[in-house]
Amino acid sequence: MNLSIVIPLLNEQESLPELHNWIVKVMQTHNYSYEILFIDDGSTDASWNVISKLSHENPNVKGIRFLRNYGKSQALHAGFAKAHGDVVITMDADLQDSPDEIPELFRLITEDNYDLISGWKKKRYDSVVAKNIPSKLFNWAARKTSGVHLNDFNCGLKAYKNIVIKNIEVSGEMHRYIPVLAKNAGFGKIGEKVVIHQARKYGSSKFGMSRFINGFLDLITIWFLSTFGKRPMHLFGLLGSIMFVIGFLFAFYLGIDKLFINTSGRLITERPQFYLSLTAMLIGTQLFLAGFLGEIILRTKNNEERYKISEVL
């Protein structure tokens, strides 16, 4: 199979038929073998009914329905697990991503041998204050922190080799950082393509300003996980050891000073330096134990289900 189109959605009943017809037209024009995977992330409108109808009309349409809203990352995870195409395309269901971009994305993966191509909405039709400016700041911070030089991490229109999506773990709110996850997994050929961004035709955006705050927090998380996620003792153990040694040396100095140098001076417990050294040793011990417990948890953790599926088409 040439293509798997993975489309996470939440309350997009109006746009689904038009999006489906548009994708099918592109697939037939280029004679692709394909599947369309709609992942209904707990919609409360008639989105699932629309998907069911499309599935009956077109055997290439498949659907996954969550019991409730779990988030875009979980929807992508479920879609990736079911995708069979040699190239996997992700796109939003609100018609702001153009299916006409698919052939060029497919070519870049199959002919130019990219592992991942991320869309870049260079010209946007969103609010400048509410979305464009925060997005630019977010993307700048993501580039500096991750080392992946993309202009638009948030763009939902991306193309992947199948092997990429089968070897990355998309959890929490990490869908923004799939290129970073791919890089950390060892896929180095990551590119970017300018894509058309269209104004929203139906409904309203499901994301508010909070997504940028969460995005920055997730950026810190993914930096930590990519650096120390497999070896927490390397961070906590190192910091703990340094803190403990500093505190111990300070306490040792105070003891030598009291016993041999300034024997008639204040009691050690009357000196603030004593409490600083004691605090440093306690913090160092706690950090070391945190790293030790992290190593134990890492080796014994179970991979729990992060979402519940009610129906599959």
PyMOL commands that set and color helices and strands:
alter all, ss='L'
color gray80, all
select helices_A, chain A and resi 16-29+47-57+72-82+99-110+128-146+162-165+174-185+210-228+232-261+268-270+272-300
alter helices_A, ss='H'
color red, helices_A
select strands_A, chain A and resi 3-9+34-40+61-66+87-90+116-120+158-161+190-194+309-312
alter strands_A, ss='S'
color yellow, strands_A
deselect
rebuild
show_as cartoon
